[in-house]
Amino acid sequence: MLFSSITFLFMFLPIVLAVYYLVPYKVKNIVLLIASLFFYAWGEPVYVILMILSIVFNYFCGRDIKAKEEDPRRAKFAVIFAITGNLLILGFFKYYGFLIETINSILPTNIPYRELALPVGISFYTFQAISYILDVYWKKAEAQKNILYFALYISMFPQLIAGPIVRYVDIEEQLNKRKMSASKIGVGAMYFIIGLAKKAVLANTVGAVFEEIAGMPAGNLSILTAWLGVFSYAFQIYFDFSGYSDMAIGLGKMFGFEFKKNFDYPYVSKSVTEFWRRWHISLSTWFREYVYIPLGGNRCSVSRNIFNLMVVWTLTGMWHGAAWNFVAWGVYYGVILVMEKYIWGVMVDQLPNPVRHIYTGVIVLVGWVFFFSPSLGYAMRYLLAMIGGGAGIVDATGAFLLFTHWLLYLLAVIGSSSLGLKIIKSVIRAPRNQYVQLVVAAVIFIGMFLISTAFLVTGTFNPFLYFRF
Amino acid sequence: MTSKRPGIAYIMKYVVFVLIIGFVVLLMLFMSGSNKPFEEVSKSVEDSLDTEALTVQDTAVFKRNFGLNAADYTGVLYYSSGANMSAEEVLLVKVKRDSQVQEVVDAIDERIQSRINDFEGYAPDEVKLLEDARQSVRGTYIFYACSPDADRYLSIFSGSL
């Protein structure tokens, strides 16, 4: 079930919210757990069994690690088994086909394999499970005694499918005790509506432009069309993913949970390092806490630090998908971040701000080419078209798309910076009377909701881009 | 010398891990697709079809009936009856990406519902065929058959993977 589906908006969510607030406090977690399992089973009726088995496996692994905390050697073995088990499950579903394809392409073999669809959200819930195992092992958190509460942590529907990846240590207390109030529901609803508008109005519309350009052979693109394509994708993936995260955070608030923000206006960054502090924050935090720091982080020699960074970024690339273009994308960022840290970072800091924005923007846009390309060859042809190796500087397609969509791009630029929210806030606060402000806020948000719904009803099926990861 | 007995968590984690392996084996047996090329699978299905009742359709008819563009997928094989009063049809699609599976499944569901609406009231046999239509998602392959021989077609499709 999608957050942006009519079934979710007008049936699932109102029913679950009503039942959640009608039942006694003690039963709320169970209501939310049942709703979450139903939500997942709606789209994945078979893979819900896999998720339940994964929950039970990790629950007992956590209890076993806790039981062995007095014996470091046995505890270490238990944690290695738990993490290996999780990675084997994730690896099998995500990388098994890729591995066989790679072997077949390198060696003169034609090994047949039986492919399985990737369970939706497996990368997200597996990383949450690993966070739990390691938090318990490092004694940052207690092993959860109540399997239903642990199941809720793994399967909570607001963030189950596409994050944000919630670390167990950040939510442990909230599972047992959390504050719920009418104002929190209201704030949550505002987050949700902003996210819905980002997805339904901006991401889907700008995504349609990208699809049109991506459907053309890369060699036939003019410079204008190629850049328009990559700008469209950059806006699509930002509004799609940050929209989902906003909806997840908003839904969390409606049920009394506080999730950390996942995006912080990444396209205003003045360096690539800053970009990654603002983009998919929960994934970067996860890799920093559970891979980078355990490897030694930056408290080591330069060569070791470079190795650590490259490992983290190669894994980040691979996490996004089982294909060489994702590996290339991860390595690309690894190299850029190493360079920024050890070679040109100081120089970049001294450049005027507009130049720093352009520098970051170009690197990020080139990165998106690797990301959206179906193969490395396509990525190279596309990059070539961006510098004039395609069909000249301007063509009719590019000019037409620009002239018919300039307002959309203007909205996208405003929406991807803090300016969008500032404009909304200033309109709401314009009247002096507090009650009038409330009415204005209600009109704006109800209006946004209705417009988003209209886009959803008239649009075609548009799953979130991050579902595939 | 004392030896600690393994706790319930220690035993259960292995038991559940074995259950996960068993579940994956079942998935491989009954739900997996294969990396066989579309041409190979479609040929097996095509050879089994009753070509007196069904004729091959082009991408325009596929677009009209399912609302999908054949060019978006690795391969599409679509047969349907030439007669207006028949609901018989067989569809095989291999998608390029996992994320396309749902849109094809949704399109098939919509097609079935719309055909039921068309035939309801005056062609109960066709409605029955539509209600008994067989669908299967195996990896990146999606199969749909609305025919008196739907079970046979489905089993041939499964065997061809």
Contacts between the chains, C-beta under 8 A, distances in Angstrom:
chain1	res1	chain2	res2	distance
A	43	B	102	7.2
A	46	B	27	7.2
A	46	B	31	6.6
A	49	B	23	6.3
A	50	B	20	7.2
A	50	B	23	6.3
A	50	B	24	7.9
A	53	B	16	6.1
A	53	B	19	5.8
A	53	B	20	4.9
A	53	B	23	6.2
A	54	B	20	7.2
A	56	B	12	7.7
A	56	B	16	4.9
A	57	B	13	6.2
A	57	B	16	4.3
A	57	B	17	5.9
A	57	B	20	6.4
A	60	B	8	8.0
A	60	B	9	4.6
A	60	B	10	8.0
A	60	B	12	4.2
A	60	B	13	4.1
A	60	B	16	6.2
A	61	B	9	7.6
A	61	B	13	5.0
A	63	B	7	7.7
A	63	B	9	3.6
A	64	B	7	6.8
A	64	B	9	4.1
A	64	B	10	5.0
A	64	B	13	5.6
A	67	B	7	5.1
A	67	B	9	6.0
A	67	B	10	7.3
A	78	B	10	7.9
A	81	B	13	7.5
A	82	B	13	7.4
A	85	B	13	8.0
A	85	B	17	5.6
A	85	B	20	7.9
A	89	B	20	6.5
A	89	B	24	7.9
A	92	B	24	6.7
A	97	B	35	7.0
A	100	B	35	7.4
A	101	B	35	7.4
A	112	B	34	6.5
A	112	B	35	6.3
A	112	B	36	7.2
A	113	B	34	7.1
A	113	B	35	5.5
A	114	B	28	5.4
A	114	B	32	3.6
A	114	B	33	6.8
A	114	B	34	5.3
A	114	B	139	7.2
A	114	B	161	7.3
A	115	B	32	6.2
A	115	B	33	4.8
A	115	B	34	6.4
A	115	B	35	6.0
A	115	B	139	3.9
A	115	B	140	6.4
A	116	B	27	5.8
A	116	B	28	7.0
A	116	B	31	6.6
A	116	B	32	5.1
A	116	B	33	7.5
A	116	B	139	6.0
A	117	B	31	7.9
A	117	B	33	8.0
A	117	B	98	5.2
A	117	B	101	6.2
A	117	B	137	7.2
A	117	B	139	6.1
A	117	B	140	7.5
A	118	B	98	5.1
A	374	B	96	7.9
A	460	B	103	7.9
A	461	B	102	7.0
A	461	B	103	4.6
A	461	B	106	6.0
A	463	B	99	5.6
A	463	B	102	6.6
A	463	B	103	7.9
A	467	B	99	6.1
A	468	B	97	6.7
A	468	B	98	6.2
A	468	B	99	4.7
